[in-house]
């Protein structure tokens, strides 16, 4: 440090100060404006980028809200569709059961009618057979009873008496 103080020259200091002032003037005239303009442009670019990021953040939040809303609507629609499908299924099952019951009742009624018809036909046939057998039995009995002339004439007289009374 002593060497610096001992070697100090006022002339050299003067010329260095003038060069510094000239350099500051030149920088102020030619360099400060472009540097300040570049800094202002950069600052403006950063502000714009921050605004764009903020807008993007808001848009993303809006998109998220819209997505949630769409998801909620989709869930409601899905639930409605499932409910409607269940109702249709239940209705189809009920309709099928009702149709099966109607068809079953119809078949039972037809079977009862067929059974009744068959029963009546069987009863008529049995009556016919019984009447045929009765006639045959009566015929055989009458042949045996009326085999003699004497019993025949008694029967004829009895029938005539009955006919006169009536």
MDTraj code that builds the backbone (N, CA, C; nanometers):
import mdtraj as md
import numpy as np

residues = "UNK UNK UNK UNK UNK UNK UNK UNK UNK UNK UNK UNK UNK UNK UNK UNK UNK UNK UNK UNK UNK UNK UNK UNK UNK UNK UNK UNK UNK UNK UNK UNK UNK UNK UNK UNK UNK UNK UNK UNK UNK UNK UNK UNK UNK UNK UNK UNK UNK UNK UNK UNK UNK UNK UNK UNK UNK UNK UNK UNK UNK UNK UNK UNK UNK UNK UNK UNK UNK UNK UNK UNK UNK UNK UNK UNK UNK UNK UNK UNK UNK UNK UNK UNK UNK UNK UNK UNK UNK UNK UNK UNK UNK UNK UNK UNK UNK UNK UNK UNK UNK UNK UNK UNK UNK UNK UNK UNK UNK UNK UNK UNK UNK UNK UNK UNK UNK UNK UNK UNK UNK UNK UNK UNK UNK UNK UNK UNK UNK UNK UNK UNK UNK UNK UNK UNK UNK UNK UNK UNK UNK UNK UNK UNK UNK UNK UNK UNK UNK UNK UNK UNK UNK UNK UNK UNK UNK UNK UNK UNK UNK UNK UNK UNK UNK UNK".split()
xyz = np.array([
    [0.0800, -0.1162, 0.0000],
    [0.0000, 0.0000, 0.0000],
    [0.0876, 0.1272, 0.0000],
    [0.1954, 0.1202, 0.0667],
    [0.2862, 0.2346, 0.0668],
    [0.3350, 0.2639, -0.0734],
    [0.3595, 0.1636, -0.1458],
    [0.4108, 0.1797, -0.2813],
    [0.3077, 0.2523, -0.3656],
    [0.1798, 0.2227, -0.3443],
    [0.0731, 0.2869, -0.4202],
    [0.0691, 0.4366, -0.3852],
    [0.0809, 0.4677, -0.2646],
    [0.0731, 0.6062, -0.2226],
    [0.1991, 0.6811, -0.2708],
    [0.3152, 0.6212, -0.2684],
    [0.4391, 0.6840, -0.3105],
    [0.4420, 0.7021, -0.4609],
    [0.3830, 0.6131, -0.5359],
    [0.3877, 0.6184, -0.6818],
    [0.2695, 0.6973, -0.7381],
    [0.1890, 0.7633, -0.6586],
    [0.0716, 0.8347, -0.7047],
    [0.1139, 0.9526, -0.7899],
    [0.0434, 0.9612, -0.9100],
    [0.0739, 1.0697, -1.0011],
    [-0.0568, 1.1411, -1.0321],
    [-0.0543, 1.2759, -1.0151],
    [-0.1750, 1.3525, -1.0391],
    [-0.2102, 1.3566, -1.1863],
    [-0.1214, 1.3549, -1.2697],
    [-0.1441, 1.3589, -1.4160],
    [-0.2140, 1.2332, -1.4629],
    [-0.1621, 1.1223, -1.4165],
    [-0.2225, 0.9935, -1.4526],
    [-0.3641, 0.9874, -1.3970],
    [-0.3851, 1.0341, -1.2770],
    [-0.5181, 1.0350, -1.2151],
    [-0.6122, 1.1220, -1.2965],
    [-0.5627, 1.2400, -1.3414],
    [-0.6439, 1.3312, -1.4187],
    [-0.6880, 1.2667, -1.5494],
    [-0.5953, 1.2069, -1.6223],
    [-0.6298, 1.1430, -1.7512],
    [-0.7213, 1.0222, -1.7303],
    [-0.7064, 0.9499, -1.6293],
    [-0.7952, 0.8348, -1.6011],
    [-0.9348, 0.8849, -1.5665],
    [-0.9451, 0.9946, -1.4943],
    [-1.0752, 1.0503, -1.4589],
    [-1.1452, 1.1005, -1.5842],
    [-1.0687, 1.1668, -1.6754],
    [-1.1281, 1.2161, -1.8004],
    [-1.1742, 1.0986, -1.8855],
    [-1.0947, 0.9960, -1.8960],
    [-1.1330, 0.8769, -1.9738],
    [-1.2597, 0.8143, -1.9116],
    [-1.2676, 0.8110, -1.7808],
    [-1.3856, 0.7547, -1.7134],
    [-1.5084, 0.8382, -1.7445],
    [-1.4946, 0.9727, -1.7424],
    [-1.6078, 1.0601, -1.7703],
    [-1.6506, 1.0424, -1.9155],
    [-1.5523, 1.0357, -2.0090],
    [-1.5832, 1.0155, -2.1509],
    [-1.6538, 0.8796, -2.1698],
    [-1.6020, 0.7794, -2.1045],
    [-1.6618, 0.6447, -2.1135],
    [-1.8058, 0.6452, -2.0602],
    [-1.8318, 0.7163, -1.9504],
    [-1.9668, 0.7245, -1.8927],
    [-2.0579, 0.7990, -1.9883],
    [-2.0061, 0.9096, -2.0498],
    [-2.0867, 0.9864, -2.1437],
    [-2.1206, 0.9002, -2.2663],
    [-2.0197, 0.8316, -2.3206],
    [-2.0433, 0.7439, -2.4366],
    [-2.1423, 0.6317, -2.4016],
    [-2.1234, 0.5734, -2.2874],
    [-2.2160, 0.4653, -2.2447],
    [-2.3567, 0.5221, -2.2271],
    [-2.3687, 0.6418, -2.1691],
    [-2.4994, 0.7025, -2.1470],
    [-2.5646, 0.7336, -2.2807],
    [-2.4858, 0.7807, -2.3772],
    [-2.5415, 0.8199, -2.5045],
    [-2.5767, 0.6989, -2.5904],
    [-2.4901, 0.5991, -2.5962],
    [-2.5100, 0.4873, -2.6889],
    [-2.5512, 0.3554, -2.6230],
    [-2.5121, 0.3271, -2.5044],
    [-2.5345, 0.1949, -2.4454],
    [-2.6510, 0.1906, -2.3462],
    [-2.6723, 0.2959, -2.2669],
    [-2.7750, 0.2901, -2.1622],
    [-2.9151, 0.2726, -2.2208],
    [-2.9470, 0.3489, -2.3279],
    [-3.0810, 0.3388, -2.3862],
    [-3.1090, 0.1985, -2.4393],
    [-3.0196, 0.1385, -2.5182],
    [-3.0480, 0.0014, -2.5636],
    [-3.0517, -0.0987, -2.4482],
    [-2.9630, -0.0793, -2.3500],
    [-2.9622, -0.1720, -2.2349],
    [-3.0918, -0.1579, -2.1566],
    [-3.1324, -0.0316, -2.1304],
    [-3.2569, -0.0085, -2.0573],
    [-3.3773, -0.0572, -2.1384],
    [-3.3730, -0.0342, -2.2710],
    [-3.4827, -0.0847, -2.3567],
    [-3.4883, -0.2366, -2.3529],
    [-3.3707, -0.3017, -2.3580],
    [-3.3655, -0.4486, -2.3509],
    [-3.4164, -0.4979, -2.2161],
    [-3.3779, -0.4281, -2.1082],
    [-3.4259, -0.4654, -1.9740],
    [-3.5769, -0.4452, -1.9637],
    [-3.6283, -0.3342, -2.0200],
    [-3.7729, -0.3086, -2.0159],
    [-3.8473, -0.4145, -2.0976],
    [-3.7907, -0.4478, -2.2141],
    [-3.8544, -0.5515, -2.2978],
    [-3.8538, -0.6863, -2.2256],
    [-3.7414, -0.7168, -2.1619],
    [-3.7331, -0.8433, -2.0875],
    [-3.8324, -0.8433, -1.9720],
    [-3.8392, -0.7280, -1.9002],
    [-3.9332, -0.7176, -1.7887],
    [-4.0775, -0.7344, -1.8392],
    [-4.1070, -0.6699, -1.9526],
    [-4.2405, -0.6825, -2.0110],
    [-4.2678, -0.8271, -2.0548],
    [-4.1677, -0.8914, -2.1137],
    [-4.1814, -1.0323, -2.1547],
    [-4.2063, -1.1225, -2.0348],
    [-4.1349, -1.0957, -1.9256],
    [-4.1536, -1.1762, -1.8039],
    [-4.2935, -1.1533, -1.7473],
    [-4.3378, -1.0250, -1.7472],
    [-4.4735, -0.9950, -1.6992],
    [-4.5782, -1.0666, -1.7852],
    [-4.5579, -1.0593, -1.9171],
    [-4.6513, -1.1266, -2.0081],
    [-4.6523, -1.2776, -1.9844],
    [-4.5340, -1.3329, -1.9635],
    [-4.5248, -1.4768, -1.9370],
    [-4.5936, -1.5120, -1.8062],
    [-4.5746, -1.4259, -1.7042],
    [-4.6419, -1.4499, -1.5765],
    [-4.7938, -1.4388, -1.5917],
    [-4.8394, -1.3381, -1.6700],
    [-4.9834, -1.3238, -1.6941],
    [-5.0369, -1.4444, -1.7713],
    [-4.9603, -1.4868, -1.8715],
    [-5.0022, -1.6032, -1.9497],
    [-5.0081, -1.7276, -1.8612],
    [-4.9107, -1.7406, -1.7727],
    [-4.9105, -1.8546, -1.6803],
    [-5.0308, -1.8466, -1.5861],
    [-5.0598, -1.7263, -1.5385],
    [-5.1761, -1.7084, -1.4495],
    [-5.3058, -1.7405, -1.5244],
    [-5.3149, -1.6907, -1.6499],
    [-5.4336, -1.7205, -1.7322],
    [-5.4449, -1.8707, -1.7597],
    [-5.3304, -1.9321, -1.7877],
    [-5.3305, -2.0769, -1.8111],
    [-5.3743, -2.1513, -1.6850],
    [-5.3294, -2.1008, -1.5712],
    [-5.3684, -2.1620, -1.4443],
    [-5.5193, -2.1489, -1.4233],
    [-5.5732, -2.0291, -1.4536],
    [-5.7181, -2.0080, -1.4408],
    [-5.7935, -2.0983, -1.5399],
    [-5.7427, -2.1023, -1.6642],
    [-5.8069, -2.1881, -1.7646],
    [-5.8034, -2.3339, -1.7218],
    [-5.6913, -2.3752, -1.6655],
    [-5.6799, -2.5130, -1.6180],
    [-5.7793, -2.5395, -1.5047],
    [-5.7929, -2.4412, -1.4156],
    [-5.8902, -2.4559, -1.3060],
    [-6.0317, -2.4637, -1.3633],
    [-6.0598, -2.3774, -1.4644],
    [-6.1920, -2.3820, -1.5292],
    [-6.2142, -2.5167, -1.5981],
    [-6.1104, -2.5650, -1.6661],
    [-6.1220, -2.6964, -1.7321],
    [-6.1447, -2.8068, -1.6304],
    [-6.0748, -2.7976, -1.5180],
    [-6.0942, -2.8979, -1.4128],
    [-6.2380, -2.8939, -1.3624],
    [-6.2882, -2.7718, -1.3403],
    [-6.4265, -2.7576, -1.2924],
    [-6.5235, -2.8111, -1.3974],
    [-6.4973, -2.7788, -1.5256],
    [-6.5833, -2.8305, -1.6329],
    [-6.5763, -2.9821, -1.6396],
    [-6.4554, -3.0364, -1.6241],
    [-6.4404, -3.1828, -1.6259],
    [-6.5169, -3.2472, -1.5110],
    [-6.5066, -3.1868, -1.3926],
    [-6.5800, -3.2399, -1.2774],
    [-6.7305, -3.2336, -1.3026],
    [-6.7733, -3.1207, -1.3609],
    [-6.9148, -3.1043, -1.3924],
    [-6.9593, -3.2093, -1.4938],
    [-6.8783, -3.2285, -1.5989],
    [-6.9100, -3.3296, -1.7001],
    [-6.9118, -3.4699, -1.6395],
    [-6.8159, -3.4961, -1.5512],
    [-6.8128, -3.6274, -1.4856],
    [-6.9372, -3.6474, -1.3999],
    [-6.9763, -3.5426, -1.3283],
    [-7.0964, -3.5534, -1.2450],
    [-7.2195, -3.5766, -1.3328],
    [-7.2282, -3.5024, -1.4439],
    [-7.3415, -3.5217, -1.5356],
    [-7.3396, -3.6616, -1.5948],
    [-7.2206, -3.7102, -1.6305],
    [-7.2085, -3.8452, -1.6863],
    [-7.2508, -3.9491, -1.5832],
    [-7.2124, -3.9268, -1.4569],
    [-7.2526, -4.0212, -1.3522],
    [-7.4038, -4.0213, -1.3343],
    [-7.4626, -3.9006, -1.3346],
    [-7.6087, -3.8909, -1.3209],
    [-7.6766, -3.9596, -1.4384],
    [-7.6252, -3.9347, -1.5580],
    [-7.6841, -3.9973, -1.6771],
    [-7.6686, -4.1492, -1.6716],
    [-7.5512, -4.1958, -1.6281],
    [-7.5286, -4.3402, -1.6143],
    [-7.6264, -4.3990, -1.5134],
    [-7.6419, -4.3289, -1.3990],
    [-7.7353, -4.3774, -1.2971],
    [-7.8776, -4.3817, -1.3512],
    [-7.9161, -4.2771, -1.4269],
    [-8.0502, -4.2753, -1.4866],
    [-8.0674, -4.3898, -1.5857],
    [-7.9636, -4.4135, -1.6662],
    [-7.9719, -4.5220, -1.7638],
    [-7.9824, -4.6574, -1.6933],
    [-7.9051, -4.6749, -1.5867],
    [-7.9117, -4.8008, -1.5112],
    [-8.0495, -4.8176, -1.4475],
    [-8.1026, -4.7071, -1.3923],
    [-8.2353, -4.7122, -1.3311],
    [-8.3395, -4.7478, -1.4364],
    [-8.3279, -4.6840, -1.5527],
    [-8.4227, -4.7109, -1.6612],
    [-8.4108, -4.8558, -1.7076],
    [-8.2871, -4.9043, -1.7168],
    [-8.2658, -5.0439, -1.7584],
    [-8.3261, -5.1397, -1.6557],
    [-8.3087, -5.1086, -1.5267],
    [-8.3681, -5.1939, -1.4234],
    [-8.5207, -5.1931, -1.4335],
    [-8.5768, -5.0731, -1.4559],
    [-8.7224, -5.0640, -1.4682],
    [-8.7719, -5.1437, -1.5889],
    [-8.7004, -5.1338, -1.6995],
    [-8.7384, -5.2092, -1.8194],
    [-8.7276, -5.3587, -1.7921],
    [-8.6194, -5.3982, -1.7234],
    [-8.6007, -5.5401, -1.6907],
    [-8.7152, -5.5886, -1.6021],
    [-8.7455, -5.5106, -1.4981],
    [-8.8539, -5.5494, -1.4071],
    [-8.9868, -5.5567, -1.4812],
    [-9.0107, -5.4599, -1.5701],
    [-9.1346, -5.4587, -1.6472],
    [-9.1408, -5.5809, -1.7381],
    [-9.0277, -5.6130, -1.8017],
    [-9.0254, -5.7298, -1.8901],
    [-9.0516, -5.8577, -1.8110],
    [-8.9905, -5.8671, -1.6936],
    [-9.0112, -5.9859, -1.6103],
    [-9.1565, -5.9939, -1.5665],
    [-9.2123, -5.8801, -1.5227],
    [-9.3527, -5.8775, -1.4800],
    [-9.4439, -5.9136, -1.5959],
    [-9.4167, -5.8548, -1.7135],
    [-9.4987, -5.8855, -1.8308],
    [-9.4884, -6.0331, -1.8677],
    [-9.3665, -6.0865, -1.8606],
    [-9.3476, -6.2284, -1.8933],
    [-9.4220, -6.3166, -1.7930],
    [-9.4148, -6.2794, -1.6645],
    [-9.4873, -6.3573, -1.5631],
    [-9.6373, -6.3500, -1.5869],
    [-9.6860, -6.2282, -1.6135],
    [-9.8297, -6.2117, -1.6387],
    [-9.8723, -6.2914, -1.7615],
    [-9.7927, -6.2841, -1.8680],
    [-9.8247, -6.3579, -1.9907],
    [-9.8219, -6.5086, -1.9640],
    [-9.7221, -6.5540, -1.8875],
    [-9.7135, -6.6954, -1.8545],
    [-9.8346, -6.7378, -1.7707],
    [-9.8758, -6.6511, -1.6773],
    [-9.9922, -6.6832, -1.5943],
    [-10.1171, -6.6901, -1.6814],
    [-10.1330, -6.5933, -1.7725],
    [-10.2496, -6.5935, -1.8612],
    [-10.2491, -6.7199, -1.9476],
    [-10.1320, -6.7509, -2.0045],
    [-10.1222, -6.8703, -2.0885],
    [-10.1491, -6.9965, -2.0050],
    [-10.0949, -6.9989, -1.8835],
    [-10.1187, -7.1136, -1.7949],
    [-10.2662, -7.1275, -1.7610],
    [-10.3300, -7.0149, -1.7265],
    [-10.4733, -7.0184, -1.6955],
    [-10.5532, -7.0639, -1.8172],
    [-10.5127, -7.0148, -1.9345],
    [-10.5817, -7.0530, -2.0575],
    [-10.5656, -7.2041, -2.0822],
    [-10.4441, -7.2538, -2.0622],
    [-10.4194, -7.3971, -2.0825],
    [-10.4977, -7.4797, -1.9804],
    [-10.5017, -7.4306, -1.8563],
    [-10.5773, -7.5025, -1.7524],
    [-10.7256, -7.5038, -1.7879],
    [-10.7770, -7.3896, -1.8337],
    [-10.9180, -7.3817, -1.8716],
    [-10.9466, -7.4760, -1.9888],
    [-10.8555, -7.4777, -2.0871],
    [-10.8732, -7.5684, -2.2005],
    [-10.8679, -7.7135, -2.1540],
    [-10.7752, -7.7428, -2.0631],
    [-10.7644, -7.8800, -2.0126],
    [-10.8913, -7.9181, -1.9362],
    [-10.9427, -7.8234, -1.8541],
    [-11.0670, -7.8516, -1.7806],
    [-11.1828, -7.8739, -1.8769],
    [-11.1884, -7.7896, -1.9816],
    [-11.2960, -7.8056, -2.0799],
    [-11.2831, -7.9400, -2.1520],
    [-11.1612, -7.9757, -2.1864],
    [-11.1382, -8.1041, -2.2537],
    [-11.1746, -8.2190, -2.1609],
    [-11.1346, -8.2072, -2.0355],
    [-11.1673, -8.3129, -1.9379],
    [-11.3184, -8.3237, -1.9225],
    [-11.3854, -8.2072, -1.9116],
    [-11.5318, -8.2077, -1.8972],
    [-11.5978, -8.2707, -2.0193],
    [-11.5484, -8.2351, -2.1377],
    [-11.6035, -8.2928, -2.2611],
    [-11.5811, -8.4432, -2.2649],
    [-11.4608, -8.4842, -2.2322],
    [-11.4289, -8.6279, -2.2303],
    [-11.5136, -8.6994, -2.1243],
    [-11.5319, -8.6348, -2.0109],
    [-11.6122, -8.6935, -1.9035],
    [-11.7568, -8.7101, -1.9498],
    [-11.8102, -8.6035, -2.0125],
    [-11.9482, -8.6109, -2.0624],
    [-11.9619, -8.7193, -2.1693],
    [-11.8606, -8.7250, -2.2590],
    [-11.8640, -8.8285, -2.3635],
    [-11.8574, -8.9669, -2.3005],
    [-11.7704, -8.9816, -2.1982],
    [-11.7579, -9.1117, -2.1315],
    [-11.8881, -9.1462, -2.0589],
    [-11.9474, -9.0446, -1.9939],
    [-12.0742, -9.0705, -1.9241],
    [-12.1835, -9.1092, -2.0233],
    [-12.1873, -9.0398, -2.1377],
    [-12.2885, -9.0729, -2.2391],
    [-12.2666, -9.2143, -2.2900],
    [-12.1405, -9.2489, -2.3114],
    [-12.1096, -9.3839, -2.3590],
    [-12.1473, -9.4878, -2.2542],
    [-12.1153, -9.4563, -2.1275],
    [-12.1505, -9.5502, -2.0197],
    [-12.3021, -9.5652, -2.0104],
    [-12.3749, -9.4512, -2.0209],
    [-12.5216, -9.4566, -2.0162],
    [-12.5753, -9.5403, -2.1316],
    [-12.5154, -9.5204, -2.2493],
    [-12.5599, -9.5980, -2.3652],
    [-12.5338, -9.7459, -2.3430],
    [-12.4168, -9.7767, -2.2908],
    [-12.3840, -9.9173, -2.2649],
    [-12.4758, -9.9751, -2.1566],
    [-12.4998, -9.8926, -2.0504],
    [-12.5876, -9.9402, -1.9427],
    [-12.7280, -9.9627, -1.9967],
    [-12.7758, -9.8666, -2.0792],
    [-12.9106, -9.8836, -2.1341],
    [-12.9158, -10.0036, -2.2282],
    [-12.8112, -10.0216, -2.3066],
    [-12.8074, -10.1380, -2.3962],
    [-12.8066, -10.2664, -2.3146],
    [-12.7214, -10.2666, -2.2097],
    [-12.7163, -10.3862, -2.1248],
    [-12.8497, -10.4081, -2.0531],
    [-12.9112, -10.2983, -2.0068],
    [-13.0401, -10.3104, -1.9375],
    [-13.1451, -10.3690, -2.0317],
    [-13.1442, -10.3166, -2.1539],
    [-13.2415, -10.3680, -2.2519],
    [-13.2155, -10.5144, -2.2801],
    [-13.0888, -10.5489, -2.2964],
    [-13.0557, -10.6893, -2.3222],
    [-13.0963, -10.7770, -2.2048],
    [-13.0672, -10.7288, -2.0829],
    [-13.1048, -10.8069, -1.9635],
    [-13.2563, -10.8181, -1.9556],
    [-13.3241, -10.7037, -1.9781],
    [-13.4706, -10.7064, -1.9724],
    [-13.5255, -10.7984, -2.0797],
    [-13.4673, -10.7944, -2.1957],
    [-13.5118, -10.8806, -2.3047],
    [-13.4950, -11.0270, -2.2670],
    [-13.3796, -11.0591, -2.2091],
    [-13.3543, -11.1974, -2.1694],
    [-13.4519, -11.2398, -2.0594],
    [-13.4764, -11.1495, -1.9631],
    [-13.5696, -11.1812, -1.8553],
    [-13.7104, -11.2003, -1.9095],
    [-13.7493, -11.1120, -2.0004],
    [-13.8833, -11.1236, -2.0578],
    [-13.8983, -11.2504, -2.1398],
    [-13.7942, -11.2861, -2.2102],
    [-13.8013, -11.4097, -2.2881],
    [-13.8220, -11.5279, -2.1961],
    [-13.7516, -11.5278, -2.0832],
    [-13.7680, -11.6381, -1.9894],
    [-13.9037, -11.6329, -1.9229],
    [-13.9465, -11.5130, -1.8858],
    [-14.0742, -11.4974, -1.8175],
    [-14.1908, -11.5268, -1.9123],
    [-14.1760, -11.4824, -2.0349],
    [-14.2865, -11.4947, -2.1292],
    [-14.2686, -11.6151, -2.2213],
    [-14.1946, -11.7092, -2.1805],
    [-14.1742, -11.8265, -2.2647],
    [-14.3022, -11.9112, -2.2732],
    [-14.3847, -11.9016, -2.1773],
    [-14.5097, -11.9784, -2.1849],
    [-14.6225, -11.8882, -2.2313],
    [-14.7259, -11.9494, -2.2913],
    [-14.8390, -11.8751, -2.3453],
    [-14.9233, -11.8189, -2.2344],
    [-14.9300, -11.8845, -2.1315],
    [-15.0128, -11.8451, -2.0192],
    [-14.9626, -11.7167, -1.9566],
    [-14.8352, -11.7022, -1.9320],
    [-14.7789, -11.5810, -1.8734],
    [-14.7905, -11.4655, -1.9710],
    [-14.7835, -11.4928, -2.1005],
    [-14.7971, -11.3875, -2.2008],
    [-14.9377, -11.3289, -2.1958],
    [-15.0364, -11.4143, -2.1894],
    [-15.1732, -11.3648, -2.1885],
    [-15.2021, -11.2897, -2.0589],
    [-15.1484, -11.3305, -1.9450],
    [-15.1676, -11.2593, -1.8190],
    [-15.1063, -11.1198, -1.8288],
    [-14.9908, -11.1094, -1.8867],
    [-14.9215, -10.9814, -1.9013],
    [-15.0015, -10.8896, -1.9922],
    [-15.0554, -10.9413, -2.1004],
    [-15.1326, -10.8598, -2.1935],
    [-15.2575, -10.8097, -2.1238],
    [-15.3253, -10.8932, -2.0475],
    [-15.4460, -10.8516, -1.9773],
    [-15.4137, -10.7456, -1.8730],
    [-15.3042, -10.7609, -1.8039],
    [-15.2645, -10.6635, -1.7018],
    [-15.2357, -10.5294, -1.7664],
    [-15.1713, -10.5294, -1.8796],
    [-15.1379, -10.4055, -1.9491],
    [-15.2636, -10.3390, -2.0011],
    [-15.3565, -10.4188, -2.0448],
    [-15.4835, -10.3631, -2.0934],
    [-15.5593, -10.2997, -1.9783],
    [-15.5611, -10.3654, -1.8640],
    [-15.6291, -10.3098, -1.7471],
    [-15.5622, -10.1775, -1.7061],
    [-15.4328, -10.1735, -1.7080],
    [-15.3592, -10.0505, -1.6718],
    [-15.3893, -9.9415, -1.7737],
    [-15.3997, -9.9752, -1.8985],
    [-15.4247, -9.8773, -2.0028],
    [-15.5668, -9.8220, -1.9896],
    [-15.6639, -9.9032, -1.9466],
    [-15.8011, -9.8577, -1.9325],
    [-15.8120, -9.7633, -1.8140],
    [-15.7352, -9.7856, -1.7134],
    [-15.7431, -9.7030, -1.5947],
    [-15.6882, -9.5624, -1.6195],
    [-15.5967, -9.5558, -1.6980],
    [-15.5328, -9.4265, -1.7246],
    [-15.6202, -9.3491, -1.8140],
])
top = md.Topology()
chain = top.add_chain()
for i, resn in enumerate(residues, 1):
    res = top.add_residue(resn, chain, resSeq=i)
    for name in ("N", "CA", "C"):
        top.add_atom(name, md.element.get_by_symbol(name[0]), res)
traj = md.Trajectory(xyz[None], top)
